[in-house]
Amino acid sequence: MSTIAELQILRIRSLPDDLDTNLIPLAMQESFGALEWLSSDWISGINRFSKPGEGLFTARYSGQLVGVCGVNQDPYTDGLSIGRLRRLYVHPECRRIGIGSKLVACVIEESRKHFIKYHVRTVDSGANSFYLALGFEPVIGDQAVTHRYF
């Protein structure tokens, strides 16, 4: 993929049928279980990204599902004005061309009227660099948060 001009990022109201076939197997190969959690939590009703400000977004390139990212009210804080980015995943062949950045930017833009700050937790060094490049600040000493964005 040399250009992302055909990239579409959409807020979705139901899980895409191709999540199980396009992204979950790839994520599992990388030992990234968050997409399985996304699917099982959605099916069970535990998390459907449906509270005020919340949303689940997909990225499609030429119609193919290549990424996903959501935002929830941060369950680790008392305030409703803090969003938590969740379940960000981009197809391995589509990384480093801006899809993840566009997904995160869209999620923040769409939820900004509800949230004044965003949290994320990651243990992956690549994800750490990714969030720092987007302007997130590192958080030290908090088990629930590794990066925040204002």
ZADO-1210 file (C-alpha; in nm, 4 decimals, padded with zeros to 6 digits):
<atoms>
<atom x="00.0000" y="00.0000" z="00.0000" code="MET" pos="1"/>
<atom x="00.1718" y="00.3155" z="-00.1134" code="SER" pos="2"/>
<atom x="-00.1044" y="00.5663" z="-00.0429" code="THR" pos="3"/>
<atom x="-00.3835" y="00.5895" z="00.2073" code="ILE" pos="4"/>
<atom x="-00.6073" y="00.8058" z="-00.0094" code="ALA" pos="5"/>
<atom x="-00.8609" y="00.5217" z="-00.0166" code="GLU" pos="6"/>
<atom x="-00.8651" y="00.4941" z="00.3629" code="LEU" pos="7"/>
<atom x="-01.2052" y="00.5263" z="00.5306" code="GLN" pos="8"/>
<atom x="-01.2403" y="00.5633" z="00.9053" code="ILE" pos="9"/>
<atom x="-01.5907" y="00.5103" z="01.0347" code="LEU" pos="10"/>
<atom x="-01.7602" y="00.5042" z="01.3716" code="ARG" pos="11"/>
<atom x="-01.9449" y="00.1749" z="01.3903" code="ILE" pos="12"/>
<atom x="-02.2507" y="00.0608" z="01.5860" code="ARG" pos="13"/>
<atom x="-02.1913" y="-00.3149" z="01.5574" code="SER" pos="14"/>
<atom x="-01.8867" y="-00.5359" z="01.5254" code="LEU" pos="15"/>
<atom x="-01.7795" y="-00.5840" z="01.1657" code="PRO" pos="16"/>
<atom x="-01.8325" y="-00.9354" z="01.0349" code="ASP" pos="17"/>
<atom x="-01.4749" y="-00.9469" z="00.9068" code="ASP" pos="18"/>
<atom x="-01.3115" y="-00.8698" z="01.2429" code="LEU" pos="19"/>
<atom x="-01.2910" y="-01.2420" z="01.3199" code="ASP" pos="20"/>
<atom x="-01.1418" y="-01.3265" z="00.9815" code="THR" pos="21"/>
<atom x="-00.9266" y="-01.0229" z="00.9021" code="ASN" pos="22"/>
<atom x="-00.7748" y="-00.8941" z="01.2257" code="LEU" pos="23"/>
<atom x="-00.8244" y="-01.1277" z="01.5226" code="ILE" pos="24"/>
<atom x="-00.6096" y="-01.4124" z="01.3804" code="PRO" pos="25"/>
<atom x="-00.3275" y="-01.1695" z="01.3015" code="LEU" pos="26"/>
<atom x="-00.3489" y="-01.0126" z="01.6455" code="ALA" pos="27"/>
<atom x="-00.3375" y="-01.3549" z="01.8097" code="MET" pos="28"/>
<atom x="-00.0260" y="-01.4454" z="01.6087" code="GLN" pos="29"/>
<atom x="00.1334" y="-01.1405" z="01.7689" code="GLU" pos="30"/>
<atom x="00.0081" y="-01.2418" z="02.1170" code="SER" pos="31"/>
<atom x="-00.2201" y="-00.9366" z="02.1194" code="PHE" pos="32"/>
<atom x="-00.5391" y="-01.0606" z="02.2847" code="GLY" pos="33"/>
<atom x="-00.7156" y="-00.7250" z="02.2972" code="ALA" pos="34"/>
<atom x="-00.9190" y="-00.7911" z="01.9829" code="LEU" pos="35"/>
<atom x="-01.0516" y="-01.1165" z="02.1236" code="GLU" pos="36"/>
<atom x="-01.1483" y="-00.9236" z="02.4365" code="TRP" pos="37"/>
<atom x="-01.3132" y="-00.6625" z="02.2159" code="LEU" pos="38"/>
<atom x="-01.5204" y="-00.9290" z="02.0452" code="SER" pos="39"/>
<atom x="-01.6174" y="-01.1220" z="02.3588" code="SER" pos="40"/>
<atom x="-01.6962" y="-00.8044" z="02.5568" code="ASP" pos="41"/>
<atom x="-01.9116" y="-00.6762" z="02.2720" code="TRP" pos="42"/>
<atom x="-02.0998" y="-01.0039" z="02.2310" code="ILE" pos="43"/>
<atom x="-02.1606" y="-01.0346" z="02.6064" code="SER" pos="44"/>
<atom x="-02.2643" y="-00.6687" z="02.6329" code="GLY" pos="45"/>
<atom x="-01.9874" y="-00.5833" z="02.8819" code="ILE" pos="46"/>
<atom x="-01.8484" y="-00.3130" z="02.6524" code="ASN" pos="47"/>
<atom x="-02.0186" y="-00.1854" z="02.3406" code="ARG" pos="48"/>
<atom x="-01.8603" y="00.1608" z="02.3498" code="PHE" pos="49"/>
<atom x="-02.2066" y="00.3092" z="02.4021" code="SER" pos="50"/>
<atom x="-02.1752" y="00.5483" z="02.6963" code="LYS" pos="51"/>
<atom x="-02.1627" y="00.9237" z="02.6283" code="PRO" pos="52"/>
<atom x="-01.8485" y="01.0091" z="02.4329" code="GLY" pos="53"/>
<atom x="-01.7567" y="00.6476" z="02.3668" code="GLU" pos="54"/>
<atom x="-01.7155" y="00.4947" z="02.0247" code="GLY" pos="55"/>
<atom x="-01.5585" y="00.2178" z="01.8234" code="LEU" pos="56"/>
<atom x="-01.3960" y="00.3010" z="01.4909" code="PHE" pos="57"/>
<atom x="-01.2702" y="00.0956" z="01.2000" code="THR" pos="58"/>
<atom x="-01.0231" y="00.1750" z="00.9265" code="ALA" pos="59"/>
<atom x="-01.0852" y="00.0249" z="00.5835" code="ARG" pos="60"/>
<atom x="-00.8584" y="00.0393" z="00.2834" code="TYR" pos="61"/>
<atom x="-01.0218" y="-00.0483" z="-00.0480" code="SER" pos="62"/>
<atom x="-01.3027" y="-00.2020" z="00.1559" code="GLY" pos="63"/>
<atom x="-01.0753" y="-00.4308" z="00.3588" code="GLN" pos="64"/>
<atom x="-01.0721" y="-00.3990" z="00.7379" code="LEU" pos="65"/>
<atom x="-00.7185" y="-00.2897" z="00.8299" code="VAL" pos="66"/>
<atom x="-00.7580" y="-00.1293" z="01.1721" code="GLY" pos="67"/>
<atom x="-00.9719" y="-00.0714" z="01.4769" code="VAL" pos="68"/>
<atom x="-00.9647" y="00.1622" z="01.7783" code="CYS" pos="69"/>
<atom x="-01.2106" y="00.2557" z="02.0503" code="GLY" pos="70"/>
<atom x="-01.2555" y="00.5033" z="02.3304" code="VAL" pos="71"/>
<atom x="-01.4331" y="00.4464" z="02.6611" code="ASN" pos="72"/>
<atom x="-01.4940" y="00.6553" z="02.9664" code="GLN" pos="73"/>
<atom x="-01.1850" y="00.5664" z="03.1684" code="ASP" pos="74"/>
<atom x="-01.3029" y="00.3096" z="03.4247" code="PRO" pos="75"/>
<atom x="-00.9929" y="00.3665" z="03.6375" code="TYR" pos="76"/>
<atom x="-01.0843" y="00.7264" z="03.7218" code="THR" pos="77"/>
<atom x="-01.3769" y="00.8881" z="03.9003" code="ASP" pos="78"/>
<atom x="-01.4350" y="01.1554" z="03.6390" code="GLY" pos="79"/>
<atom x="-01.6450" y="01.1164" z="03.3270" code="LEU" pos="80"/>
<atom x="-01.4278" y="01.3653" z="03.1371" code="SER" pos="81"/>
<atom x="-01.1358" y="01.1266" z="03.0825" code="ILE" pos="82"/>
<atom x="-01.1387" y="00.8946" z="02.7837" code="GLY" pos="83"/>
<atom x="-00.9390" y="00.5749" z="02.7559" code="ARG" pos="84"/>
<atom x="-00.8148" y="00.4627" z="02.4160" code="LEU" pos="85"/>
<atom x="-00.8676" y="00.0914" z="02.3738" code="ARG" pos="86"/>
<atom x="-00.8107" y="-00.1967" z="02.1381" code="ARG" pos="87"/>
<atom x="-00.5994" y="-00.0106" z="01.8832" code="LEU" pos="88"/>
<atom x="-00.4776" y="-00.2552" z="01.6233" code="TYR" pos="89"/>
<atom x="-00.3553" y="-00.2098" z="01.2668" code="VAL" pos="90"/>
<atom x="-00.2962" y="-00.4909" z="01.0172" code="HIS" pos="91"/>
<atom x="00.0808" y="-00.5668" z="01.0180" code="PRO" pos="92"/>
<atom x="00.1142" y="-00.5011" z="00.6425" code="GLU" pos="93"/>
<atom x="-00.0489" y="-00.1600" z="00.6868" code="CYS" pos="94"/>
<atom x="00.1674" y="-00.0210" z="00.9663" code="ARG" pos="95"/>
<atom x="00.3938" y="00.2822" z="00.9520" code="ARG" pos="96"/>
<atom x="00.1935" y="00.4593" z="00.6819" code="ILE" pos="97"/>
<atom x="-00.0340" y="00.6650" z="00.9074" code="GLY" pos="98"/>
<atom x="-00.3385" y="00.4448" z="00.9602" code="ILE" pos="99"/>
<atom x="-00.2925" y="00.4155" z="01.3365" code="GLY" pos="100"/>
<atom x="-00.2282" y="00.7885" z="01.3661" code="SER" pos="101"/>
<atom x="-00.5388" y="00.8673" z="01.1627" code="LYS" pos="102"/>
<atom x="-00.7476" y="00.6274" z="01.3717" code="LEU" pos="103"/>
<atom x="-00.6350" y="00.7850" z="01.6992" code="VAL" pos="104"/>
<atom x="-00.6840" y="01.1381" z="01.5628" code="ALA" pos="105"/>
<atom x="-01.0355" y="01.0522" z="01.4462" code="CYS" pos="106"/>
<atom x="-01.1266" y="00.8892" z="01.7784" code="VAL" pos="107"/>
<atom x="-01.0073" y="01.1951" z="01.9704" code="ILE" pos="108"/>
<atom x="-01.1727" y="01.4408" z="01.7322" code="GLU" pos="109"/>
<atom x="-01.5069" y="01.2586" z="01.7473" code="GLU" pos="110"/>
<atom x="-01.5051" y="01.2269" z="02.1273" code="SER" pos="111"/>
<atom x="-01.3487" y="01.5633" z="02.2193" code="ARG" pos="112"/>
<atom x="-01.6769" y="01.7266" z="02.3228" code="LYS" pos="113"/>
<atom x="-01.7053" y="01.4643" z="02.6004" code="HIS" pos="114"/>
<atom x="-01.3453" y="01.4144" z="02.7100" code="PHE" pos="115"/>
<atom x="-01.0800" y="01.6697" z="02.8063" code="ILE" pos="116"/>
<atom x="-00.8016" y="01.4182" z="02.8619" code="LYS" pos="117"/>
<atom x="-00.7171" y="01.0731" z="02.7272" code="TYR" pos="118"/>
<atom x="-00.5374" y="00.7823" z="02.8892" code="HIS" pos="119"/>
<atom x="-00.3802" y="00.4723" z="02.7420" code="VAL" pos="120"/>
<atom x="-00.1926" y="00.1787" z="02.8870" code="ARG" pos="121"/>
<atom x="00.0636" y="-00.0148" z="02.6903" code="THR" pos="122"/>
<atom x="00.3593" y="-00.2360" z="02.7687" code="VAL" pos="123"/>
<atom x="00.4907" y="-00.2577" z="02.4136" code="ASP" pos="124"/>
<atom x="00.7956" y="-00.0454" z="02.3265" code="SER" pos="125"/>
<atom x="00.6684" y="00.0141" z="01.9722" code="GLY" pos="126"/>
<atom x="00.3356" y="00.1362" z="02.1070" code="ALA" pos="127"/>
<atom x="00.5235" y="00.3571" z="02.3531" code="ASN" pos="128"/>
<atom x="00.7088" y="00.5267" z="02.0672" code="SER" pos="129"/>
<atom x="00.3870" y="00.5522" z="01.8660" code="PHE" pos="130"/>
<atom x="00.1975" y="00.7360" z="02.1423" code="TYR" pos="131"/>
<atom x="00.4919" y="00.9647" z="02.2189" code="LEU" pos="132"/>
<atom x="00.5097" y="01.0587" z="01.8488" code="ALA" pos="133"/>
<atom x="00.1387" y="01.1521" z="01.8628" code="LEU" pos="134"/>
<atom x="00.2013" y="01.3923" z="02.1495" code="GLY" pos="135"/>
<atom x="00.1009" y="01.1735" z="02.4419" code="PHE" pos="136"/>
<atom x="00.3004" y="01.2296" z="02.7595" code="GLU" pos="137"/>
<atom x="00.4483" y="00.9388" z="02.9542" code="PRO" pos="138"/>
<atom x="00.3001" y="00.8688" z="03.2972" code="VAL" pos="139"/>
<atom x="00.5257" y="00.7220" z="03.5628" code="ILE" pos="140"/>
<atom x="00.4070" y="00.5334" z="03.8691" code="GLY" pos="141"/>
<atom x="00.0471" y="00.4625" z="03.7671" code="ASP" pos="142"/>
<atom x="-00.0369" y="00.0970" z="03.7041" code="GLN" pos="143"/>
<atom x="-00.3454" y="00.1872" z="03.4984" code="ALA" pos="144"/>
<atom x="-00.1933" y="00.4549" z="03.2721" code="VAL" pos="145"/>
<atom x="00.1305" y="00.4703" z="03.0742" code="THR" pos="146"/>
<atom x="00.0474" y="00.7760" z="02.8575" code="HIS" pos="147"/>
<atom x="-00.1904" y="01.0709" z="02.8661" code="ARG" pos="148"/>
<atom x="-00.3025" y="01.3302" z="02.6174" code="TYR" pos="149"/>
<atom x="-00.4633" y="01.6702" z="02.6803" code="PHE" pos="150"/>
</atoms>
